[in-house]
C-alpha cells in the first residue's frame, strides 16, 4: 500500500469527523442530576427537587430511559421555532402573567395567539381524562400545534399560576401526529416526559412563573411527526391532580438529537477548519497522482 493510498482514507476520516462535529453542534446536553448521590438531588426549586420526581415514581438520572432533571434553565437550541396553534382546539381561556415572581395574572379574550409565542401570554385547555389510562386520552381535544417541521420531541413552556409544584406545572399530556384533525387515537403517538428544567427558561431570580420547562419524547428516535397536542390532565399528567386545566405559554418541536426543527445546526468555525483540512488533503493527493 502506497503512502498516497493511506492518505486518502485519512483525509476522508478528517472530513467525516468534521461532519459529525457539525451535526453535533449545539447538541450538548446540560448537566443533568445523576441520581441520589448528586449534590443537587435535593436542591429545591419552588418547593420541588429531583428527589420529588423520584418520589412520584420516576427513575431520575442522566442515563438512557431515565428522567433527566436539570437545575438550570432551558437553553434554546439551534433552529428552535415556536409552534403555531391549529384552530381553536380545546382552548377555553387566555391570560397574561403580570407578576413574574408572584404568579399574578389577568384573564384576556380567548385567542390562539396567546400560545404562539413564549411571552407569558398563555392559553388554557380543559382536560377530559382524569385517569392514567392512555386509552381514554383524547388529544384532538387538546391545544393542537403545527411545529413547522418533523419532530421527535416537543418542548413545552408552561406557566405556573399557583402551587403545589411540580404537579401544577406538569398538568398535561403530550401527543405527536401527522393528522391534526383526527379523532382516531391510533393516529396520535404518546410522548413521555424525558427532561425537566427546574428554572424554566429564565432564571428564578428573574421569573418564577415560567418554571418547569419540559421535554417530551417519542418511544422511537426514528419516529417524526408535524403536529403536537397538549391537553390538560390525561395519562401523562403528574399525580395527584389539582384542577382540570393547564396553562401553556408556548410549544416547540425538536429533533431526536435535540435541535429545533427550523434550521440545521450551524457548524462551529473549528468544524469548518477541520473540513477544509480534510478536503485540502484529498486535493493534494489527487494532484500528486496526476503527476
C-alpha positions as CSV (number, residue, x, y, z in Angstrom):
1,X,0.0,0.0,0.0
2,X,1.5,3.4,-1.1
3,X,1.7,6.5,1.1
4,X,-0.9,8.2,-1.2
5,X,-3.3,5.3,-0.7
6,X,-3.0,5.8,3.0
7,X,-3.5,9.5,2.8
8,X,-6.9,9.3,1.1
9,X,-8.7,7.3,3.9
10,X,-7.0,9.6,6.5
11,X,-8.3,12.7,4.7
12,X,-11.7,11.2,4.4
13,X,-11.6,10.4,8.1
14,X,-11.0,14.1,8.8
15,X,-13.9,15.2,6.6
16,X,-16.2,12.6,8.3
17,X,-15.1,13.7,11.7
18,X,-15.9,17.3,10.7
19,X,-19.4,16.3,9.5
20,X,-20.1,14.5,12.8
21,X,-18.9,17.6,14.7
22,X,-21.2,19.8,12.5
23,X,-24.2,17.6,13.2
24,X,-23.5,17.7,16.9
25,X,-23.0,21.5,17.2
26,X,-25.3,23.0,19.8
27,X,-26.4,19.5,20.8
28,X,-24.5,19.1,24.1
29,X,-26.8,18.2,27.0
30,X,-26.8,20.4,30.1
31,X,-25.5,18.8,33.3
32,X,-28.4,16.6,34.5
33,X,-28.7,15.4,38.0
34,X,-27.1,11.9,38.1
35,X,-29.0,10.4,41.0
36,X,-29.4,10.4,44.8
37,X,-25.6,10.9,45.2
38,X,-25.7,14.1,43.2
39,X,-25.2,17.2,45.5
40,X,-28.2,18.9,43.7
41,X,-30.5,15.9,44.1
42,X,-32.5,17.6,46.9
43,X,-32.0,21.2,45.9
44,X,-35.4,22.8,45.9
45,X,-36.9,25.0,43.2
46,X,-40.3,26.4,44.2
47,X,-40.6,23.5,46.7
48,X,-39.7,20.7,44.3
49,X,-36.4,18.8,43.6
50,X,-35.2,15.9,41.6
51,X,-36.0,13.8,44.7
52,X,-39.6,15.0,44.4
53,X,-39.8,13.5,40.9
54,X,-38.2,10.3,42.2
55,X,-40.9,10.2,44.8
56,X,-43.5,10.4,42.1
57,X,-42.2,7.2,40.5
58,X,-39.6,8.4,38.0
59,X,-36.1,7.0,37.7
60,X,-34.1,10.2,37.9
61,X,-30.6,10.2,36.4
62,X,-28.5,11.0,33.3
63,X,-28.8,7.7,31.6
64,X,-31.0,6.4,28.8
65,X,-34.6,5.9,29.7
66,X,-34.3,8.0,32.9
67,X,-35.9,11.3,33.6
68,X,-33.3,14.0,33.1
69,X,-33.7,16.8,35.6
70,X,-31.6,20.0,35.3
71,X,-31.3,22.7,37.9
72,X,-30.5,25.1,35.1
73,X,-32.7,26.9,32.6
74,X,-33.6,25.5,29.2
75,X,-31.3,26.8,26.5
76,X,-32.8,27.3,23.1
77,X,-31.0,25.0,20.6
78,X,-30.2,26.0,17.0
79,X,-33.3,26.0,14.8
80,X,-35.9,26.5,17.6
81,X,-39.1,27.9,16.3
82,X,-42.4,28.2,18.2
83,X,-45.3,26.1,17.1
84,X,-48.4,27.7,15.7
85,X,-51.9,26.7,17.1
86,X,-54.1,25.0,14.6
87,X,-57.7,26.2,15.0
88,X,-59.0,26.8,18.5
89,X,-58.8,23.2,19.6
90,X,-59.7,22.8,23.2
91,X,-58.6,26.4,24.1
92,X,-61.1,27.8,26.6
93,X,-59.4,30.8,28.1
94,X,-56.4,33.1,27.7
95,X,-54.4,35.2,30.1
96,X,-51.3,37.2,30.7
97,X,-49.0,36.7,33.7
98,X,-48.2,40.1,35.1
99,X,-46.3,39.0,38.2
100,X,-43.3,37.0,37.1
101,X,-42.2,36.4,40.7
102,X,-45.7,36.1,42.4
103,X,-47.8,34.4,39.7
104,X,-50.3,37.2,39.3
105,X,-52.2,37.3,36.1
106,X,-55.1,38.8,34.2
107,X,-57.6,37.0,32.0
108,X,-57.9,38.2,28.4
109,X,-60.0,37.4,25.4
110,X,-59.6,33.8,24.4
111,X,-57.3,33.7,21.3
112,X,-54.8,31.2,19.9
113,X,-52.2,34.0,19.6
114,X,-51.7,33.6,23.3
115,X,-50.0,30.2,22.8
116,X,-48.0,31.0,19.7
117,X,-45.0,32.7,21.4
118,X,-43.1,32.5,24.6
119,X,-44.1,35.7,26.2
120,X,-46.1,35.0,29.4
121,X,-49.3,35.3,27.4
122,X,-50.9,31.8,27.8
123,X,-53.8,29.7,26.9
124,X,-55.8,27.3,28.9
125,X,-57.2,23.9,28.0
126,X,-59.7,21.7,29.9
127,X,-58.8,18.1,30.2
128,X,-61.2,15.2,29.6
129,X,-59.2,12.2,31.0
130,X,-58.7,12.2,34.7
131,X,-57.2,8.7,34.8
132,X,-53.8,7.3,34.0
133,X,-55.2,5.1,31.2
134,X,-53.8,6.2,27.8
135,X,-56.8,4.6,26.1
136,X,-59.0,7.3,27.5
137,X,-56.8,10.2,26.2
138,X,-58.4,12.5,23.6
139,X,-55.5,14.5,22.1
140,X,-57.7,16.0,19.4
141,X,-59.5,18.0,22.2
142,X,-56.2,19.5,23.4
143,X,-54.4,22.5,22.0
144,X,-53.0,21.3,18.7
145,X,-50.0,23.0,17.2
146,X,-48.1,22.9,13.9
147,X,-44.4,22.6,14.8
148,X,-43.2,23.7,11.4
149,X,-41.3,20.6,10.7
150,X,-40.9,16.9,11.5
151,X,-40.2,16.4,15.2
152,X,-39.3,13.6,17.5
153,X,-39.7,15.6,20.7
154,X,-41.7,18.6,21.9
155,X,-40.6,21.2,24.4
156,X,-43.4,22.7,26.4
157,X,-43.2,26.0,28.2
158,X,-46.0,26.1,30.8
159,X,-47.0,29.0,33.0
160,X,-47.2,28.5,36.8
161,X,-50.1,30.2,38.4
162,X,-50.1,28.6,41.9
163,X,-48.8,25.7,43.8
164,X,-48.4,22.8,44.6
165,X,-45.4,22.1,42.4
166,X,-44.4,20.3,40.3
167,X,-47.9,18.9,39.7
168,X,-49.4,22.3,38.9
169,X,-46.7,22.9,36.3
170,X,-46.9,19.4,34.7
171,X,-50.6,19.0,34.4
172,X,-50.9,17.9,30.8
173,X,-50.3,15.1,28.3
174,X,-48.4,15.4,25.0
175,X,-49.1,13.5,21.8
176,X,-47.5,13.9,18.3
177,X,-49.1,13.0,15.0
178,X,-49.5,13.9,11.3
179,X,-53.3,14.3,11.3
180,X,-54.2,17.2,13.4
181,X,-58.0,16.8,12.9
182,X,-58.1,13.1,13.5
183,X,-60.3,11.8,16.3
184,X,-58.7,8.3,16.0
185,X,-56.3,7.7,18.9
186,X,-54.3,5.4,16.6
187,X,-53.3,8.5,14.6
188,X,-51.7,10.0,17.7
189,X,-48.5,8.9,19.4
190,X,-47.9,9.4,23.1
191,X,-44.8,11.1,24.2
192,X,-43.3,10.6,27.6
193,X,-41.6,13.1,29.9
194,X,-37.9,12.9,29.4
195,X,-36.4,16.2,30.6
196,X,-37.3,18.8,33.2
197,X,-35.6,22.2,33.6
198,X,-36.5,23.3,37.1
199,X,-35.9,27.1,36.5
200,X,-37.9,27.1,33.2
201,X,-36.4,29.3,30.5
202,X,-35.5,32.2,32.7
203,X,-33.5,32.2,36.0
204,X,-35.6,32.1,39.1
205,X,-34.4,35.5,40.3
206,X,-36.0,36.9,37.1
207,X,-39.2,34.8,36.9
208,X,-40.8,32.0,38.8
209,X,-44.0,31.8,36.6
210,X,-42.0,30.1,33.8
211,X,-40.8,27.2,36.0
212,X,-40.5,23.6,35.0
213,X,-40.0,23.7,31.2
214,X,-40.4,20.1,30.0
215,X,-39.3,17.9,27.0
216,X,-41.5,15.1,25.8
217,X,-40.0,12.3,23.7
218,X,-41.5,9.6,21.4
219,X,-40.6,5.9,22.2
220,X,-38.6,5.5,18.9
221,X,-36.0,8.1,17.9
222,X,-36.8,7.4,14.2
223,X,-40.5,8.5,14.6
224,X,-41.2,12.0,13.5
225,X,-44.4,14.0,13.2
226,X,-45.5,17.5,12.3
227,X,-48.2,18.2,14.9
228,X,-48.3,18.2,18.6
229,X,-51.3,18.1,21.0
230,X,-51.0,19.4,24.6
231,X,-54.1,18.6,26.7
232,X,-54.7,19.2,30.3
233,X,-54.8,16.1,32.5
234,X,-54.6,12.8,30.6
235,X,-52.4,9.8,31.2
236,X,-49.1,11.8,31.3
237,X,-50.0,14.5,33.8
238,X,-48.4,14.3,37.3
239,X,-50.5,13.0,40.1
240,X,-52.2,13.9,42.3
241,X,-54.2,16.2,40.1
242,X,-55.1,19.7,41.2
243,X,-57.9,21.0,38.9
244,X,-58.6,20.1,35.3
245,X,-56.9,22.9,33.3
246,X,-53.4,23.7,32.1
247,X,-51.7,27.0,31.3
248,X,-49.4,26.8,28.3
249,X,-47.2,29.7,27.1
250,X,-45.6,28.1,24.0
251,X,-44.5,24.8,22.4
252,X,-41.7,23.9,20.0
253,X,-40.6,20.8,18.1
254,X,-37.2,19.2,18.5
255,X,-35.4,16.6,16.5
256,X,-34.2,13.3,18.1
257,X,-30.8,15.0,18.5
258,X,-32.3,17.9,20.4
259,X,-32.1,20.7,17.8
260,X,-35.1,22.7,16.7
261,X,-37.0,21.8,13.5
262,X,-36.5,25.2,11.9
263,X,-32.9,25.0,10.5
264,X,-29.9,22.7,10.6
265,X,-27.3,23.4,13.3
266,X,-24.7,25.9,12.2
267,X,-21.2,24.3,12.4
268,X,-18.6,26.0,14.6
269,X,-15.6,27.7,13.0
270,X,-13.4,24.8,14.1
271,X,-15.6,22.4,12.3
272,X,-15.2,24.4,9.0
273,X,-11.4,24.3,9.5
274,X,-11.4,20.6,10.0
275,X,-13.5,20.1,6.9
276,X,-11.2,22.3,4.8
277,X,-8.1,20.4,6.1
278,X,-9.6,17.1,5.0
279,X,-10.7,18.4,1.6
280,X,-7.2,20.0,1.1
281,X,-5.5,16.7,1.9
282,X,-7.7,14.9,-0.6
283,X,-6.9,17.6,-3.3
284,X,-3.2,17.3,-2.6
285,X,-3.2,13.5,-3.1
286,X,-5.2,13.9,-6.3
287,X,-2.7,16.4,-7.7
288,X,0.2,14.1,-6.8
289,X,-1.5,11.2,-8.7
290,X,-2.0,13.3,-11.8
291,X,1.7,13.9,-11.9
